[in-house]
Amino acid sequence: MLNRSLISISDFSKEEYLEILRIASEFENKPVQNILEGKVIATLFFEPSTRTRLSFESAVNRMGGKVIGFSDASSSSVQKGETLKDTILTVSNYADLIVMRHPLEGSSRYAAEIAPVPVVNAGDGANQHPTQCLLDLYSIQKTQGTLENLKISIVGDLKYGRTVHSLLQAMSGFNPTFNFIAPEELRMPQEYLKFLDSKGIKYEEHTNLAKNIKDSDIVYMTRVQRERFADTLEYEKVKNVYILNKRMLAGTKENMKVLHPLPRVNEISTDVDDTPQAYYFQQAQNGVYTRQAIISKILGLK
């Protein structure tokens, strides 16, 4: 993994995932480690972000590094007409690693191909979000004690949800059973179902939330993303189709946990927050440890 970019979850092997999770556990036990002294990390966010950007910056600060970059493309030279190529090549002169979020699918792969320093994809359109996937794996492993043979229900926006696209690919190496719960308009794309078929991974598709989570180990809720819809009426039609509430948790498995990549809108009622099943805020905290592990591993510091 030394000096390698992380653009898709498929860029790393199962063994490398597990190594990242092991290092994340080390950082959880000792978050402040001054191993990035003298290193500069650039965070280029061409699209709004709170948790991903701040957790990356927290990770760098806890390791003694420096952060440069922007959180809004309108404050960068993109507004003057600068191309992505020129931005990447210029910033590469200033940083040891680039973390980038961009609304266009394939933009991070392109950046990695031209940059002389490693690039970490912090989300490219509806395509991939590999660091979110790794923190999800860490959260699942922490709460379940294993990644093997779990039943995972994924709910909501399965068409545009880049977090779930990454998660199903990563979990395919651990013999899961998937339960996809979505309205017809937001079904899991065929390319991902064909991927699961090729791996012999079992899955079911449903439209009803309450009836199909009782035997799940993980219920992974997602936000219906308004920014991915060209047609506002289509968004309004599906935005509140699934709302998980406390009553629905009755009769679920004792070990079941509710995850969500956040931000939450209406899809998880606030009455779930104080239940033993709620884990989404701890999941966000795990993002710091996992991103510390990713950065330190790519830069050869662990």
C-alpha atoms as one frame of an Amber mdcrd trajectory, in Angstrom:
protein
   0.000   0.000   0.000   3.017   2.309   0.217   2.444   5.425  -1.929  -0.606
   3.829  -3.582  -3.754   5.798  -4.231  -7.074   4.625  -2.784  -9.779   5.368
  -5.354 -12.025   2.299  -5.279 -12.496  -0.237  -2.525 -11.315  -2.819  -5.077
  -7.868  -1.166  -5.130  -6.973  -2.978  -1.897  -7.213  -6.667  -1.050  -9.150
  -8.303   1.765  -5.886  -8.746   3.673  -5.131  -5.041   3.260  -8.591  -4.102
   4.571  -7.969  -6.181   7.653  -4.565  -4.542   8.133  -6.210  -1.109   8.000
  -8.748  -2.211  10.622  -5.949  -3.512  12.863  -4.104  -0.189  12.633  -7.364
   1.722  13.241  -7.730  -0.202  16.501  -4.217   0.929  17.478  -5.191   4.544
  16.848  -8.404   4.147  18.824  -6.317   3.012  21.800  -3.807   5.854  21.248
  -5.266   8.574  18.979  -2.457  11.110  19.364   0.724   9.913  17.660   3.176
  12.451  16.282   4.120  10.445  13.187   3.095  12.969  10.488   5.447  15.724
  11.617   6.781  17.503   8.534   4.051  16.056   6.282   1.376  18.102   4.522
  -2.011  16.686   3.510  -4.186  18.545   0.996  -7.975  18.245   1.329  -9.656
  19.318  -1.915 -13.425  19.304  -1.497 -15.192  20.372  -4.684 -18.469  19.265
  -3.072 -19.863  20.014   0.427 -18.811  17.737   3.281 -18.794  17.891   7.053
 -17.908  14.494   8.543 -15.514  13.290   5.854 -13.526  16.516   5.620 -13.385
  17.191   9.355 -12.525  13.585  10.232  -9.637  13.626   7.736  -8.408  16.926
   9.149  -8.803  15.648  12.714  -6.851  12.523  11.744  -3.981  14.602  10.334
  -3.912  16.948  13.318  -3.859  14.049  15.793  -0.816  12.691  13.963   1.066
  15.993  13.982   0.712  16.853  10.301  -0.478  19.996   8.541  -3.607  20.428
   6.417  -4.036  22.705   3.401  -6.860  22.892   0.887 -10.403  24.149   0.455
 -13.877  23.089   1.531 -15.735  24.925  -1.236 -14.736  24.987  -4.907 -16.082
  28.548  -5.141 -13.139  29.685  -3.023 -10.598  28.043  -5.349  -9.208  28.886
  -8.791 -11.832  26.574 -10.287 -14.028  29.680 -10.254 -11.495  31.312 -12.570
 -11.721  28.420 -15.015  -8.775  26.312 -13.815  -9.009  22.692 -14.956  -8.944
  19.743 -12.579  -5.652  18.674 -14.140  -4.004  22.002 -13.370  -5.395  22.050
  -9.819  -4.068  18.571  -9.079  -0.637  19.145 -10.616  -0.268  22.444  -8.758
  -1.391  21.132  -5.357   0.882  18.097  -5.768   3.800  20.516  -5.394   2.603
  21.463  -1.931   1.456  18.200  -0.361   2.553  14.626   0.366  -0.967  13.231
  -0.161  -4.209  14.573  -1.639  -7.680  13.801  -0.275 -10.306  14.743  -2.852
 -14.103  14.849  -3.103 -15.638  15.722  -6.450 -19.177  15.483  -7.891 -18.063
  13.791 -11.137 -17.690  10.006 -11.258 -14.176   9.022 -12.301 -12.627  12.327
 -11.237 -10.582  10.769  -8.437  -9.240   8.048 -10.728  -8.190  10.707 -13.201
  -6.501  12.711 -10.422  -4.601   9.624  -9.269  -3.363   8.946 -12.805  -1.815
  12.398 -13.176  -0.722  13.225  -9.617   2.867  12.480  -8.532   1.608  11.945
  -4.957  -1.020   9.472  -3.670  -4.685  10.443  -3.978  -7.427   9.281  -1.615
 -10.975   9.356  -2.967 -13.306  11.028  -0.457 -16.289  10.471  -2.750 -16.741
  10.898  -6.506 -20.358  11.431  -7.479 -22.502   8.321  -7.061 -19.516   6.055
  -7.703 -17.313   5.154  -4.705 -16.486   6.265  -1.169 -13.774   3.806  -0.061
 -12.739   5.467   3.210 -16.359   5.515   4.387 -16.485   1.846   3.478 -13.423
   1.065   5.587 -14.819   2.885   8.614 -18.064   0.969   8.063 -16.112  -2.297
   8.098 -14.396  -1.209  11.302 -17.762  -0.349  12.873 -19.278  -3.671  11.825
 -16.288  -5.618  13.143 -16.371  -3.736  16.465 -20.082  -4.287  17.036 -20.362
  -7.853  15.756 -16.941  -9.227  16.688 -16.514 -10.476  13.109 -17.095  -9.589
   9.474 -17.956 -13.138   8.469 -21.403 -14.588   7.670 -23.477 -11.538   8.613
 -26.923 -10.535   7.377 -26.866  -6.903   6.313 -29.947  -4.903   5.389 -29.209
  -1.823   3.291 -32.054   0.666   3.118 -32.979   3.703   1.037 -31.020   5.167
  -1.850 -29.280   2.166  -3.355 -29.085   3.668  -6.841 -26.997   6.750  -6.075
 -25.571   5.734  -2.683 -21.819   5.519  -3.225 -21.284   4.314   0.353 -23.391
   1.201  -0.219 -21.751   0.465  -3.574 -18.374   0.343  -1.853 -19.694  -1.609
   1.137 -21.209  -4.481  -0.810 -17.973  -4.931  -2.782 -15.828  -4.998   0.350
 -18.166  -7.291   2.293 -18.353  -9.760  -0.604 -15.130 -11.296   0.694 -16.771
 -12.244   4.010 -19.759 -14.364   2.876 -22.595 -11.970   3.791 -26.285 -12.187
   3.007 -27.679  -8.876   1.772 -31.177  -7.538   2.136 -31.750  -4.585  -0.207
 -34.731  -2.431   0.759 -35.551   0.363  -1.664 -38.353   1.819  -3.763 -38.333
   0.727  -7.403 -36.844   4.075  -8.468 -33.810   3.627  -6.182 -33.072  -0.099
  -6.548 -29.520  -1.392  -6.429 -28.112  -1.014  -9.979 -27.876  -4.172 -12.055
 -24.096  -3.950 -12.340 -23.765  -4.481  -8.580 -26.300  -7.316  -8.520 -24.353
  -9.002 -11.312 -21.174  -8.536  -9.263 -22.801 -10.329  -6.314 -24.068 -13.089
  -8.616 -20.541 -13.605  -9.928 -19.296 -14.025  -6.335 -22.115 -16.357  -5.303
 -23.305 -13.865  -2.667 -26.928 -14.281  -1.563 -29.252 -11.284  -1.624 -32.930
 -10.408  -1.601 -34.737  -7.274  -2.763 -37.695  -5.811  -0.867 -39.704  -2.612
  -0.678 -41.039  -2.926   2.900 -38.764  -1.761   5.738 -40.508  -2.906   8.939
 -41.108  -6.482   7.775 -37.583  -7.164   6.551 -35.102  -6.168   9.268 -36.017
  -8.551  12.109 -33.230 -11.072  11.449 -30.547  -8.549  10.441 -27.203  -8.137
  12.181 -26.708  -4.699  10.610 -29.319  -2.260   9.332 -27.542   0.300   7.154
 -29.788   3.313   6.554 -29.072   5.847   3.825 -30.280   9.318   2.964 -32.148
   9.914  -0.286 -29.721  12.398  -1.831 -31.489  15.428  -3.253 -28.306  16.576
  -4.987 -28.285  13.453  -7.215 -31.755  14.126  -8.662 -32.151  16.176 -11.830
 -35.945  16.145 -11.332 -37.129  17.745  -8.064 -40.518  16.028  -8.342 -38.849
  12.612  -8.452 -36.922  13.470  -5.278 -40.067  14.649  -3.490 -41.768  11.374
  -4.418 -39.212   9.167  -2.618 -37.491  11.380  -0.009 -39.431  10.084   3.012
 -40.319   6.613   1.791 -38.463   4.918   4.694 -38.304   6.248   8.251 -36.877
   3.897  10.887 -38.399   4.451  14.335 -37.991   2.897  17.779 -41.133   0.791
  17.454 -39.669  -1.016  14.437 -36.721  -2.215  16.539 -38.934  -4.421  18.707
 -38.134  -8.077  18.090 -34.837  -7.449  16.304 -31.705  -9.426  17.159 -29.880
  -8.516  20.366 -26.662  -7.811  18.497 -28.280  -5.711  15.751 -26.860  -2.240
  15.153 -28.165   0.630  13.041 -25.545   2.363  10.909 -25.820   5.483   8.736
 -23.074   7.361   6.850 -24.760  10.674   7.830 -25.998  13.334   7.437 -29.395
  12.151   8.583 -32.505  13.929   7.349 -35.744  12.087   8.224 -34.810   8.459
   7.606 -34.001   7.669  11.261 -36.381   9.048  13.864 -34.690  10.738  16.816
 -36.385   8.264  19.162 -33.890   5.661  17.880 -30.900   7.695  19.123 -31.039
   6.475  22.726 -31.628   2.806  21.912 -28.912   0.137  22.207 -29.207  -0.444
  18.460 -28.148   3.097  17.479 -24.494   3.235  16.449 -24.262   5.963  13.789
 -22.569   8.619  15.934 -19.950   6.144  17.165 -19.580   5.109  13.521 -18.669
   8.720  12.653 -16.083   8.736  15.451 -14.567   5.555  14.017 -13.908   7.551
  10.850 -11.053   9.404  12.541  -9.232   6.222  13.564  -9.768   4.574  10.200
  -8.551   7.594   8.261  -5.505   7.834  10.525  -4.790   4.213   9.598  -5.259
   4.841   5.852  -3.006   7.905   5.747  -0.262   6.347   7.876  -0.290   3.122
   5.842  -0.150   4.845   2.451   2.709   7.077   3.602   4.615   4.109   5.033
   4.438   5.279   8.637   2.794   2.117   9.969
